[in-house]
Amino acid sequence: MAVPPSVPLPQPTRRRLLRGGGALALGALPALTASGCGTDTADDGVGADGRVTIELWHGQADTARAALRRLVAEFHRTHPHIRVDMGGGVLADAMLQKITAALASGSYPDIAYVFGSDLANVARSPQVVDLTGTLGSAGTPWKNYWAPAREAVTLNGRVRAAPAVLDALAVVCNKKVFARAGLPLPRPGWRWHDFLALAKKLTDRQAGRFGTGWPGAGDEDTVWRLWPMIWDLGGDVIGDDGRSVGFDRQGERALQVVEALARDRSVYIDPKSGSEQMYQVFLSGRIAMVVTGPWQLPDIRQADVDYHVAPLPSFSGRPLTISGPDTWTVFDNGPARVRAARTFVNWLARPAQDVRWGVEAGSLPLSRKAEALPRWQRETRHTEGLATFTEALASARVRPAHPAYPEISQALAQAITSVLLGRSSPRSALRACVEEANAALLIPR
């Protein structure tokens, strides 16, 4: 069961803002439409001096917002005829609802930060600009982007947004806890049975220490750690027929890992959305290893935790992880503003800016070209484990950009939570999940 942390919780971190459960609040949304563009004339936003002003709903807070402000200031210096207004909008967790209301009212921004898992629903609006001919024209060939970055923004063969952030999951270990237990740190090629065995050995209930942690709020954060297991077992989120899920068999084996953690009482279950409590317990030294992404490294370093990063374990021994890219989605407010918005998102994706964003705000490079830049290489040398996250991108997969994904995820989240809490067996939890998810896939979109 979860144990309250002994340290105060901070304000929401970048992890919560970028990977929170916004997708699960979708439900079955109707197609997003608007009565017209968000402006009265095609030239609205163009000042008397010819400068075009575009509105950016950036979704960021604290460190990431400050990093983006510095980039926007640089953009203004190099593009004096375009002004980016960072006012308005909301934090990323609430962006979907804000955008939905804005499209319905006909008054929406030029660019918004949209979760990758929400893009399929947002892109149903005719006001979303097709960026197929835009990306890759700024010195980075399209195929040079990491595959997860490309896949997250591609719907039906068309590029519907620009990739904004890139990440991957790996396992961060507290070296001191391992050393006290006399256990070796995990290395590439380890398996899920090794993970379970380590979690059990590293658990000390009398000391209030857990081998690992798992989000238990029943949101997207609960779910996306399970997809690499399902993929590794040969399953998929959606089956080849597109009318049923692709994990009706593999899901049970994946849920058995969750069941074993719960049975051994080696898992800290975080009941709050965003996993902030779980991460604080890890930083306090009472969780030995946690599945997380590069966004957590700044907090871990600031807390002076001596840590090690290992790739995700697998069943097969083959490297495999999940990436959760998010997007800069462009909306049509007339030709002048669309051109300006295209220019800005293309500029952000260039390797020099991409690396600045990654280093200052906690993302991975979008392309191999950016990864090769000296500044990223220096950051990799100076930041323990960062290279492991970057290398994992070569084997990373993404969740499908499908309108029914939120309902599928919600059904699986309920299954995981019920197993974590000992309320259901993997078989019966999966049966209920598959039934609900398949029903969602049959709803016309």
NUTOR-611204 format. One record per residue: x, y, z of N, C-alpha, C in turn; residue in one letter. Coordinates in steps of 0.001 Angstrom, whole numbers, plus 500000, padded with zeros to 6 digits. Layout:
! NUTOR-611204
XYZXYZXYZA ...
***
This chain:
! NUTOR-611204
500842498813500000500000500000500000500879501240500000M 500315502385499614501082503612499544501370504143500936A 502550504712501115502932505340502371503148506816502108V 502545507724502883502716509149502639504180509534502697P 504622510428501825506014510850501828506333511664503077P 507608511693503432508014512425504629508476513828504303S 508416514206503008508839515546502618507688516226501914V 507637517565501941506535518272501302506547518060499789P 505378518067499203505267517940497754505542519282497098L 506268519301495953506547520549495255505371520933494370P 505533522055493690504573522417492663504666521400491534Q 503611521273490689503657520301489599504907520467488741P 505582519362488455506797519412487666506484519260486193T 507564519385485382507403519225483936506824517857483606R 507166516844484369506635515504484119505112515511484141R 504552516154485155503102516170485260502494516988484136R 503147518074483780502597518956482751502622518289481386L 503666517517481122503806516944479790503156515590479625L 503072514827480732502625513462480577501375513175481378R 500722514231481886499575514030482755498427513352482046G 497366513104482790496267512306482269495256513087481476G 495672514102480731494728514903479979493931514097478978G 494566513102478379493869512323477360492676511587477921A 492727511209479187491657510414479744490400511235480014L 490523512549479982489354513390480212488542513598478945A 489025513043477855488388513253476566487005512641476474L 486904511373476859485669510642476597485508510501475096G 484281510364474651484024510236473216483657511610472670A 484665512354472228484420513700471741483849513660470330L 482947514552469997482516514693468624483611515363467823P 483460515358466522484440516019465672484499517495466041A 485736518013466155485907519396466535485718520281465307L 484781521189465371484532522070464246484363523486464747T 484435524409463836484200525803464172483453526448463031A 482777527525463349481962528169462330482805528883461305S 484057529097461598484935529755460648486276529952461289G 487166530681460625488471530937461192488329531798462432C 489399531873463203489358532632464436489482534124464233G 489444534608463006489577536023462734488560536442461713T 488320537741461628487335538253460684487909538398459290D 489213538650459180489827538810457867491079537986457806T 491499537661456578492682536831456392493943537531456861A 493936538871456908495130539611457272495136540053458723D 494158539606459515494142539982460926495424539479461578D 495996540291462455497275539970463065498435540665462412G 498220541314461271499265542054460573499165543528460953V 500209544066461560500189545454461986500447546415460849G 500333547689461145500557548721460127501986548687459608A 502909548205460452504307548109460023504616546809459305D 503581545994459077503768544732458368504156543566459258G 504300543809460560504668542724461467503445541870461810R 503622540563461766502545539617462046502664539138463490V 501563539200464221501534538697465598500772537384465646T 501395536368466244500741535074466405500638534753467893I 499587534044468251499339533704469648499748532261469921E 500568532078470959501076530761471332500540530370472703L 499780529269472760499366528688474041500376527592474352W 501368527944475182502549527090475313502394525961476314H 501499526067477290501240524969478213502306524708479256G 503370525521479305504504525225480176504441526016481482Q 505239525565482442505342526265483725506796526290484159A 507127527274484967508407527344485657509598527239484702D 510432526212484866511676526100484105511425526050482605T 510472525240482175510209525112480742509674526410480162A 508822527099480897508294528376480409509417529400480241R 510325529455481223511447530387481136512339530059479944A 512571528767479699513390528366478552512731528774477246A 511420528593477177510705528955475953510722530467475746L 510609531240476822510672532701476694512015533143476110R 513080532502476520514397532847475978514472532517474488R 513887531393474108513884531035472685513042532020471880L 511899532408472409511040533366471701511761534702471546V 512485535129472567513244536380472476514286536297471365A 514949535160471246515917534963470168515225534969468805E 514062534346468730513301534335467479512939535758467069F 512543536587468016512191537977467710513398538729467147H 514593538442467665515789539120467165516104538728465731R 515842537464465401516188536978464059515031537051463070T 513818537286463572512629537390462716511836538628463146H 512344539826462844511715541062463345510309541311462830P 509889540615461773508560540851461213507498539899461786H 507899539074462768506942538173463419507030538382464922I 505896538500465549505823538636466999505065537449467573R 505653536749468556505008535612469198504488536057470564V 503176536018470732502538536395471983502344535141472822D 503053535051473959502968533869474817501874533985475870M 501048534994475784499961535127476743498816534200476414G 497905534057477357496730533215477120497032531738477264G 496036530935477079496204529500477186496199529035478633G 496514527777478840496502527162480164497650526174480235V 497863525582481402498860524524481499498444523330480654L 499426522534480279499206521484479282498114520499479678A 497986520210480977496973519250481420495559519677481041D 495319520985480973493982521491480672493861522009479237A 494901521791478429494914522365477082493821521803476188M 493563520512476296492560519912475413491199520565475591L 490786520728476824489486521350477083489470522798476605Q 490574523513476808490670524903476376490582525003474854K 491293524137474169491284524152472700489914523770472166I 489296522753472771487965522323472334486976523481472420T 486988524194473538486086525338473707486433526455472729A 487729526681472499488151527749471600487721527475470160A 487850526230469735487430525873468371485923526022468213L 485188525645469238483734525765469177483294527222469092A 484053528115469743483683529529469745484219530279468537S 485170529667467828485755530320466667486867531287467017G 487366531254468235488452532136468651489539531280469289S 490544530950468530491568530004468958492951530550468642Y 493997529978469237495360530484469029495903530053467673P 497089530522467380497772530093466151498560528804466385D 499060528636467597499835527441467961499448527044469376I 499296525744469611499018525257470960499838524006471236A 500219523858472487500935522664472926499903521576473212Y 499891520536472397498879519480472485499572518150472758V 499088517423473763499629516091474028499536515231472766F 500570514415472538500546513533471375499359512600471381G 498949512152472570497818511238472662496484511931472388S 496472513262472363495247514014472079495169514487470632D 496267514374469893496316514971468556495265514406467613L 495013513101467669494043512507466741492670513141466882A 492279513463468106490983514112468304491010515578467894N 492062516289468255492154517702467896492233517882466385V 492983517004465717493203517143464276491961516833463450A 490883516424464085489624516245463352489031517601462969R 489496518662463606489010519993463269489594520443461930S 488784521021461061489314521542459792490219522750459994P 490258523308461199491107524464461451492555524080461758Q 492841522793461934494215522354462169494970522342460849V 496119523001460818496895523160459590497717521906459301V 497710521470458060498528520343457620499971520829457460D 500900520179458149502304520596458120503182519651457313L 502566518839456457503334517849455703504450518494454897T 504177519638454292505188520293453470506078521250454231G 505894521341455544506634522329456338507851521730457021T 507649520671457774508763520088458531509766519426457596L 511006519487457996512052518900457174512618519864456165G 512040521069456092512531522051455124513458523061455762S 513835522814457024514672523789457735516023523188458104A 516581522388457225517905521846457459517930520504458144G 516771519953458501516702518619459107515798517746458258T 516354516825457486515497515936456681514496515203457567P 513301514964457031512232514339457811512676513001458392W 513398512217457626513810510903458107514914510988459148K 515506512173459335516535512337460350515933512489461732N 514641512844461804513961512879463093513862511455463632Y 513925511318464959513714510003465552512327509495465176W 512217508185464980510944507600464551509781507976465477A 509942507960466815508808508348467651508324509771467392P 509245510692467106508850512074466824508029512144465543A 508407511374464538507656511363463271506282510723463449R 506274509576464127505024508824464248503982509562465077E 504437510302466078503495510975466976502702512073466289A 503246512634465208502570513759464550501988513380463190V 502055512105462839501580511660461533500254510922461665T 499249511407460948497927510785460933497528510517459487L 497236509266459181496818508888457833497791509389456776N 499069509294457094500093509655456130500371511138456020G 499729511976456818499918513421456773500494513913458103R 501365514905458049501957515490459249501013516569459750V 500383516330460910499346517214461412499816518140462524R 501078518047462926501624518933463952503140518827463898A 503807519708464630505262519640464748505607518993466084A 506590518099466128506975517521467409507514518601468339P 507116518551469603507518519578470570508535519056471578A 508258517920472179509201517313473122509292515824472831V 510411515247473232510647513825473014511226513256474297L 510781512055474656511282511427475873511302509919475686D 511688509206476711511687507740476707511713507282478152A 511212506082478400511235505525479748512465504650479954L 513022504738481151514099503860481592513927503691483102A 514832502978483740514749502725485178515869503481485882V 515496504376486790516483505119487580516611504448488943V 517847504131489319518118503392490554518880504262491545C 518559504124492822519290504788493893520484503901494271N 521679504368493946522873503551494168523087503198495641K 522788504134496531523027503884497953522135502761498470K 520881502736498017519967501681498455520453500322497956V 520904500270496704521439499024496156522683498587496939F 523554499552497232524789499217497938524503498681499335A 523550499308500047523208498826501390522658497405501356R 521943497086500256521377495741500124522387494747499554A 523550495234499147524568494360498579524181493774497237G 523426494538496462522918494046495175523544494817494019L 523844494122492902524427494809491742523375495646491019P 523819496715490419522914497554489635522533496850488344L 521299497030487872520872496371486630521611496912485410P 521769496053484436522484496398483209521614496098481990R 522007496590480811521234496302479597521041494805479402P 519845494439478919519538493040478663518831492349479804G 518606493044480923517928492389482039516464492150481710W 515837491246482453514466490819482161513513491270483269R 512215491134482970511222491526483970511284490650485216W 511677489384485065511795488553486270512965489032487136H 514005489620486510515092490220487284514579491452488040D 513749492244487371513173493435487986512347493051489214F 511500492028489073510665491586490184511504491079491355L 512539490310491037513392489768492093514123490884492838A 514633491867492092515322492989492722514364493808493585L 513173494066493049512192494856493801511865494191495136A 511741492879495121511425492152496353512582492229497349K 513814492036496859514973492053497739515256493447498297K 514927494475497525515209495845497938514138496421498863L 513062495681499052511964496137499907512269495830501374T 512068496832502197512230496670503644511028497350504290D 510011496570504612508764497160505100508940497828506468R 509818497282507280510043497895508593510656499293508456Q 511502499462507446512135500764507212511277501660506318A 510126501128505876509269501916504994509867502104503617G 510639501133503147511295501247501840510698500235500858R 510501500684499625509918499860498569510943499620497463F 510794498489496811511684498178495694511436499084494504G 510165499397494254509821500238493105508508500954493383T 508037501690492406506770502401492524505972502293491241G 504661502546491362503793502524490179502656503527490406W 502364504376489425501224505288489554499925504497489646P 499078504854490613497836504110490805496598504969490757G 496670506111490059495517507021490012494519506641488926A 494839505624488135493925505200487083493896506145485905G 495032506813485650495104507740484528496137507244483515D 496473508108482553497425507702481520498788507363482108E 499149508026483186500421507738483834500457506308484360D 499307505782484745499210504398485199499459503426484060T 499079503846482851499026502925481712500311502808480920V 500970503920480635501946503839479545503202503062479891W 503397502715481167504498501826481521504227500380481112R 502959500054480841502622498674480486502773498400478981L 502672499442478160502718499196476710504021498524476243W 505208498902476746506412498187476295506358496689476566P 505750496287477681505607494856477963504730494196476895M 503618494820476584502682494265475593503327494193474219I 504035495239473826504718495221472533505784494128472494W 506534493987473578507591492992473638507025491576473509D 505802491379473986505156490070473899504477489831472567L 504560490795471661503971490634470326502603491254470168G 502112491930471196500807492565471107500896493996470636G 499748494642470552499700496038470142498489496693470796D 498432498004470715497303498722471314496023498388470574V 496075498469469246494922498184468395495298497070467433I 494407496105467237494677494979466347494698495385464888G 495144494467464043495267494735462613493935495077461959D 492828494545462502491535494818461894490995496204462237D 491635496866463210491202498198463604489900498229464371G 489317497066464637488016496996465310488107496340466685R 489305495954467069489495495326468378490908495603468848S 491123495460470151492455495708470692493411494598470271V 494688494899470364495701493930469963496445493324471132G 495837493370472336496530492829473515495614491903474314F 494625491292473670493681490442474392494341489201474978D 495479488797474447496233487671475020497448488163475807R 498221489073475220499468489528475842499231490350477113Q 498086490990477199497817491843478351497842491101479672G 497406489846479679497393489093480931498802488872481457E 499722488521480559501113488303480993501721489597481531R 501429490725480904501934492010481385501347492336482758A 500059492087482924499416492363484209499923491444485313L 500443490286484944501016489396485955502254489998486609Q 502981490837485875504117491553486475503605492502487553V 502532493229487239501922494136488204501421493356489421V 500787492218489152500272491381490238501392490908491158E 502524490522490571503641490031491384504179491142492292A 504280492357491778504735493478492604503794493701493780L 502491493645493491501505493848494554501540492704495558A 501672491480495067501697490310495956502907490351496882R 504059490780496333505285490859497133505319492101498026D 504343492970497839504272494234498588505562495023498413R 506103494943497199507367495625496905507156496906496104S 505906497300495930505602498458495087504904499552495897V 505404500757495759504728501935496316503680502372495293Y 502428502422495691501340502794494782500967504246495050I 501187505089494057500893506513494203499437506765493829D 498596507165494766497178507339494475496835508671493813P 497829509557493691497558510897493173498011511039491736K 497228511758490939497567511993489544498869512766489429S 499679512384488446500919513092488189502163512453488782G 502005511496489692503121510732490277504064511574491130S 503673512781491496504566513622492288504928512962493619E 503957512305494228504202511670495516505212510539495376Q 505068509728494330505995508624494091507422509137493914M 507572510216493130508911510743492897509515511319494169Y 508695511927495029509216512449496278509678511322497199Q 508953510214497197509378509062498006510704508522497471V 510866508508496157512142508082495573513270509025495984F 513029510330495885514063511306496232514450511224497706L 513516510764498547513810510638499973514564509352500300S 514810508514499298515568507283499518514735506091499916G 513392506202499791512531505109500230511906504322499077R 512349504602497859512086503736496705513427503486496043I 513737502222495764515055501863495240515184502141493749A 514130501891492985514202502102491537512830502510491027M 512844503434490085511599503979489568511681504078488053V 510600503692487381510512503817485925510095505245485615V 510963505969484922510695507377484657511419507816483390T 511411509123483140512023509650481938513035510737482236G 513636511324481204514694512317481408514203513575482103P 512885513829482065512343515017482737512618515017484245W 512860513813484808513038513712486250514487513934486687Q 515430513883485737516839513984486103517204515294486804L 516690516455486376517048517683487106516672517630488584P 515480517116488902515068517006490305515955516020491063D 516314514923490406517147513910491051518534514480491356I 519073515240490410520396515844490621520331516920491699R 519277517713491677519129518772492673519016518196494086Q 518388517018494198518247516364495503519517515632495915A 520533515690495053521836515077495347521723513572495555D 520884512926494754520753511472494788521826510862493889V 522585509926494428523578509188493645522817508099492884D 522700508245491568521779507395490806522449506716489624Y 521764505733489108522178504977487928520951504796487044H 521130504890485729520018504705484795520248503444483975V 519270502553483995519322501314483212518176501309482207A 518356500695481050517238500581480114516091499797480746P 514896499944480186513776499137480658514101497657480536L 513672496850481492513787495391481296512813494927480225P 512928493690479835512036493133478821511793491660479119S 510909491054478367510712489607478446511685488892477516F 511999489537476388512764488890475320514260489114475401S 514675490147476150516081490512476150516420491552475109G 515454491852474228515666492883473207515341494253473787R 516104495291473418515800496630473930514470497142473373P 513656497709474243512355498250473831511876499213474915L 511398500363474491510833501311475438509690502055474766T 509135503027475471508043503836474951508447505301475018I 508044506051474019508250507489474003506891508163473940S 506770509295474601505492510018474610505631511410474053G 505945511556472757506140512895472199504875513738472277P 505059515031472477503961515985472420504203516949471274D 503248517824471007503246518526469726503001520028469846T 503471520748468816503042522113468553502032522017467409W 500778522223467718499715522115466716499352523513466218T 499301523673464899499059524975464276497609525067463807V 496988526213464042495582526444463670495485527583462651F 494475527509461807494323528441460691493594529709461112D 494345530798461210493785532117461460494071533046460282N 494086532494459098494355533293457916495760533088457401G 495998533353456107497280533038455456498504533658456125P 498408534944456498499585535603457065500000534957458379A 499033534674459234499346534086460533499762532623460405R 499193531915459448499629530531459218501087530511458775V 501457531403457838502854531454457389503789531755458560R 503391532696459406504225533052460554504332531889461535A 503210531197461784503219530053462698504083528924462151A 503981528661460859504840527642460240506311527997460430R 506630529269460222508016529713460361508517529472461774T 507677529785462753508109529641464151508320528184464539F 507372527299464240507536525898464663508682525241463908V 508901525652462663510033525116461910511347525580462526N 511390526839462944512594527383463587512876526646464901W 511830526382465688512013525663466952512603524269466737L 512243523647465618512682522271465367514100522184464823A 514680523315464432516056523275463934516989522795465040R 518037522062464695518895521459465710519402522423466785P 519820523629466407520374524555467399519339524907468466A 518125525229468038517065525550468998516581524303469723Q 516490523205469011516028521953469605516921521558470784D 518231521673470606519156521313471675519039522282472847V 518881523567472567518678524533473656517438524160474474R 516364523846473788515115523461474452515319522195475274W 516012521214474679516242519968475395517076520154476647G 518167520895476530519072521100477654518408521928478750V 517709522997478363517171523933479346515824523509479916E 515076522690479174513719522364479616513496520880479884A 514462520014479581514340518615479966513738517690478946G 514078517882477675513605517004476610514806516322475964S 514544515344475098515586514706474305515598515334472912L 516710515257472187516770515857470846515784515189469896P 515134516010469068514131515482468141514752514710466995L 515995515020466648516622514414465479518036513958465804S 518546513082464961519933512639465119520894513792464848R 520478514709463986521302515874463679521472516736464927K 520395516900465693520482517658466945521317516903467977A 521135515605468044521894514789468999523392514923468781E 523817515116467528525241515165467206525890516507467526A 525097517534467848525670518851468121526541518820469385L 527620519614469400528529519622470559527832519927471878P 526842520838471873526212521189473148525486519990473746R 524817519192472908524136518015473447525139516967473908W 526215516820473158527246515870473560527864516257474896Q 528068517561475109528588518014476406527590517715477520R 526312517977477248525284517713478251525227516229478595E 525394515392477598525380513942477813526547513505478696T 527718514101478448528889513736479255528739514187480705R 528054515301480904527953515873482248526746515388483044H 525820514701482374524593514257483051524524512738483052T 524706512153484212524638510695484369523313510160483825E 523392509145482970522194508465482497521511509094481298G 521858510320480939521183510965479807521417510189478516L 522615509652478342522920508872477136522035507635477046A 521700507034478196520835505850478188519458506193477648T 518918507335478074517613507755477562517677508041476066F 518730508706475618518845509038474195519008507776473359T 519853506858473811520059505602473073518763504796472986E 517908504919474003516655504166474016515712504585472892A 515904505795472352515027506261471276515089505365470048L 516221504683469869516360503806468702515386502634468760A 514937502262469973514011501130470098512663501562470656S 512405502864470669511171503369471274509997503282470307A 508833503005470858507585503041470102506648504059470742R 505619504428470018504666505414470536503259504830470522V 502417505409471350501006505041471347500370505498470041R 499382504792469552498807505153468242498035506467468304P 498128507233467236497336508458467115495957508056466596A 495097507636467514493777507112467159492737507775468063H 491597508197467504490583508876468328490073508052469501P 490127506709469388489619505862470466490668505576471540A 491896506063471351492935505726472326492569506122473757Y 492003507299474000491688507656475392490791506637476087P 489785506105475372488903505120475983489625503793476227E 490517503412475291491297502187475473492202502339476694I 492860503479476782493752503737477898492999503737479220S 491824504343479241491057504393480480490655502995480938Q 490272502142479981489900500772480334491102500009480895A 492270500198480281493459499508480768493910500076482112L 493749501373482310494110501980483596493291501374484729A 492002501150484470491153500536485487491608499112485784Q 492021498390484730492496497020484923493774497002485763A 494728497883485434495991497929486174495738498278487639I 494908499281487868494632499714489240493981498602490058T 493051497891489438492374496812490171493342495694490534S 494322495432489658495327494407489968496296494919491025V 496730496166490896497639496754491876497066496692493287L 495765496973493387495113497031494690494585495672495150L 494838494623494367494421493284494738492936493033494619G 492242493833493841490799493697493711490396492758492577R 491353492433491713491024491596490568492259490832490124S 492024489675489499493132488912488925493476489491487550S 494683489254487052495020489730485710494038489256484648P 493585488010484737492685487485483712491336488197483716R 490726488332484874489408488963484911489507490463484643S 490581491112485101490763492540484827490942492778483338A 491699491901482691491914492069481255490624491824480484L 489844490846480917488594490535480224487676491760480211R 487547492408481365486702493601481443487277494737480613A 488589494867480628489261495913479856489022495727478359C 489231494526477871489083494243476433487651494493475980V 486703494082476784485298494285476425484987495780476280E 485450496577477235485176498022477194485925498689476045E 487179498320475850487985498938474803487481498579473411A 487094497325473217486558496921471908485271497665471587N 484449497897472597483226498647472382483548500069471923A 484592500660472486484993502013472100485466502067470652A 486148501010470232486661500979468851485538500861467819L 484382500395468232483268500231467291482434501506467135L 482716502510467969481971503777467874482439504540466643I 481545504934465752481960505710464568482618507014464984P 483689507368464285484427508597464626484320509619463494R 
***
